[in-house]
Structures are given as C-alpha cells and as structure tokens.
Amino acid sequence: MDPLDYWKNWAIIVAGVVGFTTFMTAILEYVRQGRQHRAQNFVQMRRRFLETPQYRKILDLLAVDDPNLEAESVQEKRNFIGFLEEVALMVNSKLIRREVAHYMFGYYVLLAAKSEHFWAGLDKDSQYWTVFRQFAEEMKSLSESKNDIEQLHF
C-alpha cells in the first residue's frame, strides 16, 4: 500500500470520528437545552399559579371546601380552571410529563373537580370544561396508582 493512501485512509477515518462525535454532541446539547427550556417554563407556571393572589385565595378555600367558594367571582374561577387546563394542554402536547403534572398540580385539580362549592355559578358539564374533566380523570387515575418517583423529570 502506498504511504499516501495509508495516510489518506487514516485522515478519512479520523474525520469521520470527529464528525460523528460533533454530531452526537450537538444532539445531546439540543436535548439538554430542550429540557432546560421546559423546566424554566414549568417553574414560571408553578410560580404564577402559587403567587397569583386570586389563585391563592381559591386554593385556601378549596383546601377545606369552604362554602365561601360560591361567592368567589365566576371569572376568577374560570381563570383558575383555565390555568389548570393550560397544564393539561402542555401534558397533552408532551411539553410536561404526566407524572410531573400530577405531582405538582394533581392535588389542586382533584380538589377543584370534587368541590360543589367551587362549581357554583359554572356549568361543570359544559363542553368548554372537557379538557379539565379529562385531566381530572387522569389525575385521579394517577392518584390511585402507585407513583414511581423515577418518572419525575423533565
């Protein structure tokens, strides 16, 4: 074999290895950035949920299924359920893992779903709450099953 061919073959092999390594590194970085972006969005949603004064008030009332929920503004209750539907849509779009949504929001979804006081002034069976009702069923199902802590990641 000619020495020039020998070195040419080695150069092709090295270039292939470098190219493959670069490609794999780019894919791993893309995946990592996607997870980081989802985590940032999730933290912002969680903060918005827990720091909005109207939501906090509703959460306090839901915790004990307070009859004063009936006196809460219908619009505030719509906004509250609308937020939980945003979480459901993110789960359906695979932007948030179902297990993570359950762990962080499932309790609140179930409280709202079962509270008769909360739904006063709202038609719980309306087609416009279909996403919420389906999400509540999923959260109930997850609550009844054994939760695997390993599934809690972005």
Contact map, one row per residue, 1 for C-alpha under 8 A:
1110110000000000000000000000000000000000000000000000000000000000000000000000000000000000000000000000000000000000000000000000000000000000000000000000000000
1111110000000000000000000000000000000000000000000000000000000000000000000000000000000000000000000000000000000000000000000000000000000000000000000000000000
1111111000000000000000000000000000000000000000000000000000000000000000000000000000000000000000000000000000000000000000000000000000000000000000000000000000
0111111100000000000000000000000000000000000000000000000000000000000000000000000000000000000000000000000000000000000000000000000000000000000000000000000000
1111111110000000000000000000000000000000000000000000000000000000000000000000000000000000000000000000000000000000000000000000000000000000000000000000000000
1111111111000000000000000000000000000000000000000000000000000000000000000000000000000000000000000000000000000000000000000000000000000000000000000000000000
0011111111100000000000000000000000000000000000000000000000000000000000000000000000000000000000000000000000000000000000000000000000000000000000000000000000
0001111111110000000000000000000000000000000000000000000000000000000000000000000000000000000000000000000000000000000000000000000000000000000000000000000000
0000111111111000000000000000000000000000000000000000000000000000000000000000000000000000000000000000000000000000000000000000000000000000000000000000000000
0000011111111100000000000000000000000000000000000000000000000000000000000000000000000000000000000000000000000000000000000000000000000000000000000000000000
0000001111111110000000000000000000000000000000000000000000000000000000000000000000000000000000000000000000000000000000000000000000000000000000000000000000
0000000111111111000000000000000000000000000000000000000000000000000000000000000000000000000000000000000000000000000000000000000000000000000000000000000000
0000000011111111100000000000000000000000000000000000000000000000000000000000000000000000000000000000000000000000000000000000000000000000000000000000000000
0000000001111111110000000000000000000000000000000000000000000000000000000000000000000000000000000000000000000000000000000000000000000000000000000000000000
0000000000111111111000000000000000000000000000000000000000000000000000000000000000000000000000000000000000000000000000000000000000000000000000000000000000
0000000000011111111100000000000000000000000000000000000000000000000000000000000000000000000000000000000000000000000000000000000000000000000000000000000000
0000000000001111111110000000000000000000000000000000000000000000000000000000000000000000000000000000000000000000000000000000000000000000000000000000000000
0000000000000111111111000000000000000000000000000000000000000000000000000000000000000000000000000000000000000000000000000000000000000000000000000000000000
0000000000000011111111100000000000000000000000000000000000000000000000000000000000000000000000000000000000000000000000000000000000000000000000000000000000
0000000000000001111111110000000000000000000000000000000000000000000000000000000000000000000000000000000000000000000000000000000000000000000000000000000000
0000000000000000111111111000000000000000000000000000000000000000000000000000000000000000000000000000000000000000000000000000000000000000000000000000000000
0000000000000000011111111100000000000000000000000000000000000000000000000000000000000000000000000000000000000000000000000000000000000000000000000000000000
0000000000000000001111111110000000000000000000000000000000000000000000000000000000000000000000000000000000000000000000000000000000000000000000000000000000
0000000000000000000111111111000000000000000000000000000000000000000000000000000000000000000000000000000000000000000000000000000000000000000000000000000000
0000000000000000000011111111100000000000000000000000000000000000000000000000000000000000000000000000000000000000000000000000000000000000000000000000000000
0000000000000000000001111111110000000000000000000000000000000000000000000000000000000000000000000000000000000000000000000000000000000000000000000000000000
0000000000000000000000111111111000000000000000000000000000000000000000000000000000000000000000000000000000000000000000000000000000000000000000000000000000
0000000000000000000000011111111100000000000000000000000000000000000000000000000000000000000000000000000000000000000000000000000000000000000000000000000000
0000000000000000000000001111111110000000000000000000000000000000000000000000000000000000000000000000000000000000000000000000000000000000000000000000000000
0000000000000000000000000111111111000000000000000000000000000000000000000000000000000000000000000000000000000000000000000000000000000000000000000000000000
0000000000000000000000000011111111100000000000000000000000000000000000000000000000000000000000000000000000000000000000000000000000000000000000000000000000
0000000000000000000000000001111111110000000000000000000000000000000000000000000000000000000000000000000000000000000000000000000000000000000000000000000000
0000000000000000000000000000111111111000000000000000000000000000000000000000000000000000000000000000000000000000000000000000000000000000000000000000000000
0000000000000000000000000000011111111100000000000000000000000000000000000000000000000000000000000000000000000000000000000000000000000000000000000000000000
0000000000000000000000000000001111111110000000000000000000000000000000000000000000000000000000000000000000000000000000000000000000000000000000000000000001
0000000000000000000000000000000111111111000000000000000000000000000000000000000000000000000000000000000000000000000000000000000000000000000000000000000000
0000000000000000000000000000000011111111100000000000000000000000000000000000000000000000000000000000000000000000000000000000000000000000000000000000000000
0000000000000000000000000000000001111111110000000000000000000000000000000000000000000000000000110000000000000000000000000000000000000000000000000000000001
0000000000000000000000000000000000111111111000000000000000000000000000000000000000000000000000000000000000000000000000000000000000000000000000000000000001
0000000000000000000000000000000000011111111100000000000000000000000000000000000000000000000000000000000000000000000000000000000000000000000000000000000000
0000000000000000000000000000000000001111111110000000000000000000000000000000000000000000000000000000000000000000000000000000000000000000000000000000000000
0000000000000000000000000000000000000111111111000000000000000000000000000000000000000000000000010000000000000000000000000000000000000000000000000000000000
0000000000000000000000000000000000000011111111100000000000000000000000000000000000000000000000000000000000000000000000000000000000000000000000000000000000
0000000000000000000000000000000000000001111111110000000000000000000000000000000000000000000000000000000000000000000000000000000000000000000000000000000000
0000000000000000000000000000000000000000111111111000000000000000000000000000000000000000000000000000000000000000000000000000000000000000000000000000000000
0000000000000000000000000000000000000000011111111100000000000000000000000000000000000000000000000000000000000000000000000000000000000000000000000000000000
0000000000000000000000000000000000000000001111111110000000000000000000000000000000000000000000000000000000000000000000000000000000000000000000000000000000
0000000000000000000000000000000000000000000111111111000000000000000000000000000000000000000000000000000000000000000000000000000000000000000000000000000000
0000000000000000000000000000000000000000000011111111001100000000000000000000000000100000000000000000000000000000000000000000000000000000000000000000000000
0000000000000000000000000000000000000000000001111111101100000000000000000000000000000000000000000000000000000000000000000000000000000000000000000000000000
0000000000000000000000000000000000000000000000111111101100000000000000000000000000000000000000000000000000000000000000000000000000000000000000000000000000
0000000000000000000000000000000000000000000000011111111100000000000000000000000000000000000000000000000000000000000000000000000000000000000000000000000000
0000000000000000000000000000000000000000000000000111111110000000000000000000000000000000000000000000000000000000000000000000000000000000000000000000000000
0000000000000000000000000000000000000000000000000001111111000000000000000001000000000000000000000000000000000000000000000000000000000000000000000000000000
0000000000000000000000000000000000000000000000001111111111100000000000000001000100000000000000000000000000000000000000000000000000000000000000000000000000
0000000000000000000000000000000000000000000000001111111111110000000000000000000000000000000000000000000000000000000000000000000000000000000000000000000000
0000000000000000000000000000000000000000000000000000111111111000000000000000000000000000000000000000000000000000000000000000000000000000000000000000000000
0000000000000000000000000000000000000000000000000000011111111100000010010000100000000000000000000000000000000000000000000000000000000000000000000000000000
0000000000000000000000000000000000000000000000000000001111111110000000000000000000000000000000000000000000010000000000000000000000000000000000000000000000
0000000000000000000000000000000000000000000000000000000111111111000000000000000000000000000000000000000000000000000000000000000000000000000000000000000000
0000000000000000000000000000000000000000000000000000000011111111110110000000000000000000000000000000000000000000000000000000000000000000000000000000000000
0000000000000000000000000000000000000000000000000000000001111111110010000000000000000000000000000000000000000011001001000000000000000000000000000000000000
0000000000000000000000000000000000000000000000000000000000111111110000000000000000000000000000000000000000000010000000000000000000000000000000000000000000
0000000000000000000000000000000000000000000000000000000000011111110000000000000000000000000000000000000000000000000000000000000000000000000000000000000000
0000000000000000000000000000000000000000000000000000000000001111111010000000000000000000000000000000000000000010001011000000000000000000000000000000000000
0000000000000000000000000000000000000000000000000000000000001111111110000000000000000000000000000000000000000000000010000000000000000000000000000000000000
0000000000000000000000000000000000000000000000000000000000000000111111100000000000000000000000000000000000000000000010000000000000000000000000000000000000
0000000000000000000000000000000000000000000000000000000000001000011111110000000000000000000000000000000000000000000010000000000000000000000000000000000000
0000000000000000000000000000000000000000000000000000000001001100111111110000000000000000000000000000000000000000000011010000000000000000000000000000000000
0000000000000000000000000000000000000000000000000000000000000000001111110000000000000000000000000000000000000000000011111000000000000000000000000000000000
0000000000000000000000000000000000000000000000000000000000000000001111111000000000000000000000000000000000000000000000000000000000000000000000000000000000
0000000000000000000000000000000000000000000000000000000001000000000111111101100000000000000000000000000000000000000000000000000000000000000000000000000000
0000000000000000000000000000000000000000000000000000000000000000000000111111100000000000000000000000000000000000000000000000000000000000000000000000000000
0000000000000000000000000000000000000000000000000000000000000000000000011111110000000000000000000000000000000000000000001100000000000000000000000000000000
0000000000000000000000000000000000000000000000000000000000000000000000001111111000000000000000000000000000000000000000000000000000000000000000000000000000
0000000000000000000000000000000000000000000000000000011000000000000000011111111100000000000000000000000000000000000000000000000000000000000000000000000000
0000000000000000000000000000000000000000000000000000000001000000000000011111111110000000000000000000000000000000000001000000000000000000000000000000000000
0000000000000000000000000000000000000000000000000000000000000000000000000111111111000000000000000000000000000000000000000000000000000000000000000000000000
0000000000000000000000000000000000000000000000000000000000000000000000000011111111100000000000000000000000000000000000000000000000000000000000000000000000
0000000000000000000000000000000000000000000000000000001000000000000000000001111111110000000000000000000000000000000000000000000000000000000000000000000000
0000000000000000000000000000000000000000000000000000000000000000000000000000111111111000000000000000000000000000000000000000000000010000000000000000000000
0000000000000000000000000000000000000000000000000000000000000000000000000000011111111100000000000000000000000000000000000000000000000000000000000000000000
0000000000000000000000000000000000000000000000001000000000000000000000000000001111111110000000000000000000000000000000000000000000000000000000000000000000
0000000000000000000000000000000000000000000000000000000000000000000000000000000111111111000000000000000010001000000000000000000000010000000000000000000000
0000000000000000000000000000000000000000000000000000000000000000000000000000000011111111100000000000000000000000000000000000000000110010000000000000000000
0000000000000000000000000000000000000000000000000000000000000000000000000000000001111111110000000000000000000000000000000000000000000000000000000000000000
0000000000000000000000000000000000000000000000000000000000000000000000000000000000111111111000010000100000000000000000000000000000000000000000000000000000
0000000000000000000000000000000000000000000000000000000000000000000000000000000000011111111100000000100000000000000000000000000000110010000000000000000000
0000000000000000000000000000000000000000000000000000000000000000000000000000000000001111111110000000000000000000000000000000000000100000000000000000000000
0000000000000000000000000000000000000000000000000000000000000000000000000000000000000111111111110000000000000000000000000000000000000000000000000000000000
0000000000000000000000000000000000000000000000000000000000000000000000000000000000000011111111111100100000000000000000000000000000000000000000000000000000
0000000000000000000000000000000000000000000000000000000000000000000000000000000000000001111111100000000000000000000000000000000000000000000000000000000000
0000000000000000000000000000000000000000000000000000000000000000000000000000000000000000111111110000000000000000000000000000000000000000000000000000000000
0000000000000000000000000000000000000000000000000000000000000000000000000000000000000000011111111000000000000000000000000000000000000000000000000000000000
0000000000000000000000000000000000000100000000000000000000000000000000000000000000000000011111111000000000000000000000000000000000000000000000000000000000
0000000000000000000000000000000000000100010000000000000000000000000000000000000000000010011011111101100000000000000000000000000000000000000000000000000001
0000000000000000000000000000000000000000000000000000000000000000000000000000000000000000001001111111100000000000000000000000000000000000000000000000000111
0000000000000000000000000000000000000000000000000000000000000000000000000000000000000000001000011111110000000000000000000000000000000000000000000000000000
0000000000000000000000000000000000000000000000000000000000000000000000000000000000000000000000001111111000000000000000000000000000000000000001000010001100
0000000000000000000000000000000000000000000000000000000000000000000000000000000000000000000000011111111100000000000000000000000000000000000000000000001111
0000000000000000000000000000000000000000000000000000000000000000000000000000000000000011001000011111111111000000000000000000000000000000000000000000000000
0000000000000000000000000000000000000000000000000000000000000000000000000000000000000000000000000111111111100000000000000000000000000000001001100000000000
0000000000000000000000000000000000000000000000000000000000000000000000000000000000000000000000000011111111100000000000000000000000000000000000000000000100
0000000000000000000000000000000000000000000000000000000000000000000000000000000000000000000000000001111111100000000000000000000000000000000000000000000000
0000000000000000000000000000000000000000000000000000000000000000000000000000000000010000000000000000111111111000000000000000000000000000000000000000000000
0000000000000000000000000000000000000000000000000000000000000000000000000000000000000000000000000000111111111100000000000000000000000001001100100000000000
0000000000000000000000000000000000000000000000000000000000000000000000000000000000000000000000000000011111111110000000000000000000000000000000000000000000
0000000000000000000000000000000000000000000000000000000000100000000000000000000000000000000000000000000011111111000000000000000000000000000000000000000000
0000000000000000000000000000000000000000000000000000000000000000000000000000000000010000000000000000000011111111100000000000000000000011001000000000000000
0000000000000000000000000000000000000000000000000000000000000000000000000000000000000000000000000000000001111111110000000000000000000001001100000000000000
0000000000000000000000000000000000000000000000000000000000000110100000000000000000000000000000000000000000111111111000000000000000000000000000000000000000
0000000000000000000000000000000000000000000000000000000000000100000000000000000000000000000000000000000000011111111001000000000000000000000000000000000000
0000000000000000000000000000000000000000000000000000000000000000000000000000000000000000000000000000000000001111111000000000000000001001000000000000000000
0000000000000000000000000000000000000000000000000000000000000000000000000000000000000000000000000000000000000111111100000000000000000000000000000000000000
0000000000000000000000000000000000000000000000000000000000000100100000000000000000000000000000000000000000000011111111100000000000000000000000000000000000
0000000000000000000000000000000000000000000000000000000000000000000000000000000000000000000000000000000000000000011111110000000000000000000000000000000000
0000000000000000000000000000000000000000000000000000000000000000111111000000000000000000000000000000000000000000001111110000000000000000000000000000000000
0000000000000000000000000000000000000000000000000000000000000100100011000000100000000000000000000000000000000001001111110000000000000000000000000000000000
0000000000000000000000000000000000000000000000000000000000000000000001000000000000000000000000000000000000000000001111111111000000000000000000000000000000
0000000000000000000000000000000000000000000000000000000000000000000011000000000000000000000000000000000000000000000111111110000000000000000000000000000000
0000000000000000000000000000000000000000000000000000000000000000000001000100000000000000000000000000000000000000000000111110000000000000000000000000000000
0000000000000000000000000000000000000000000000000000000000000000000000000100000000000000000000000000000000000000000000111111000000000000000000000000000000
0000000000000000000000000000000000000000000000000000000000000000000000000000000000000000000000000000000000000000000000111111110000000000000000000000000000
0000000000000000000000000000000000000000000000000000000000000000000000000000000000000000000000000000000000000000000000100111110010000000000000000000000000
0000000000000000000000000000000000000000000000000000000000000000000000000000000000000000000000000000000000000000000000000011111011000000000000000000000000
0000000000000000000000000000000000000000000000000000000000000000000000000000000000000000000000000000000000000000000000000011111111000000000000000000000000
0000000000000000000000000000000000000000000000000000000000000000000000000000000000000000000000000000000000000000000000000000111111000000000000000000000000
0000000000000000000000000000000000000000000000000000000000000000000000000000000000000000000000000000000000000000000000000000011111100000000000000000000000
0000000000000000000000000000000000000000000000000000000000000000000000000000000000000000000000000000000000000000000000000001111111111000000000000000000000
0000000000000000000000000000000000000000000000000000000000000000000000000000000000000000000000000000000000000000000000000000111111111100000000000000000000
0000000000000000000000000000000000000000000000000000000000000000000000000000000000001001100000000000000000000000000000000000000111111110000000000000000000
0000000000000000000000000000000000000000000000000000000000000000000000000000000010011001000000000000000000000000000000000000000011111111000000000000000000
0000000000000000000000000000000000000000000000000000000000000000000000000000000000000000000000000000000000000000100000000000000011111111100000000000000000
0000000000000000000000000000000000000000000000000000000000000000000000000000000000000000000000000000000000000000000000000000000001111111110000000000000000
0000000000000000000000000000000000000000000000000000000000000000000000000000000000001001000000000000000000001000000000000000000000111111111000000000000000
0000000000000000000000000000000000000000000000000000000000000000000000000000000000000000000000000000000001001100100000000000000000011111111100000000000000
0000000000000000000000000000000000000000000000000000000000000000000000000000000000000000000000000000000000000000000000000000000000001111111110000000000000
0000000000000000000000000000000000000000000000000000000000000000000000000000000000000000000000000000000000000000000000000000000000000111111111000000000000
0000000000000000000000000000000000000000000000000000000000000000000000000000000000000000000000000000010001001100000000000000000000000011111111100000000000
0000000000000000000000000000000000000000000000000000000000000000000000000000000000000000000000000000000001000100000000000000000000000001111111110000000000
0000000000000000000000000000000000000000000000000000000000000000000000000000000000000000000000000000000000000000000000000000000000000000111111111000000000
0000000000000000000000000000000000000000000000000000000000000000000000000000000000000000000000000010010000000000000000000000000000000000011111111110000000
0000000000000000000000000000000000000000000000000000000000000000000000000000000000000000000000000000010001000000000000000000000000000000001111111110000000
0000000000000000000000000000000000000000000000000000000000000000000000000000000000000000000000000000000000000000000000000000000000000000000111111100000000
0000000000000000000000000000000000000000000000000000000000000000000000000000000000000000000000000000000000000000000000000000000000000000000011111110000000
0000000000000000000000000000000000000000000000000000000000000000000000000000000000000000000000000000000000000000000000000000000000000000000001111111000000
0000000000000000000000000000000000000000000000000000000000000000000000000000000000000000000000000010000000000000000000000000000000000000000001101111100000
0000000000000000000000000000000000000000000000000000000000000000000000000000000000000000000000000000000000000000000000000000000000000000000000000111111100
0000000000000000000000000000000000000000000000000000000000000000000000000000000000000000000000000000000000000000000000000000000000000000000000000011111100
0000000000000000000000000000000000000000000000000000000000000000000000000000000000000000000000000000000000000000000000000000000000000000000000000001111110
0000000000000000000000000000000000000000000000000000000000000000000000000000000000000000000000000011000000000000000000000000000000000000000000000001111110
0000000000000000000000000000000000000000000000000000000000000000000000000000000000000000000000001011001000000000000000000000000000000000000000000001111111
0000000000000000000000000000000000000000000000000000000000000000000000000000000000000000000000001001000000000000000000000000000000000000000000000000011111
0000000000000000000000000000000000100110000000000000000000000000000000000000000000000000000000011001000000000000000000000000000000000000000000000000000111
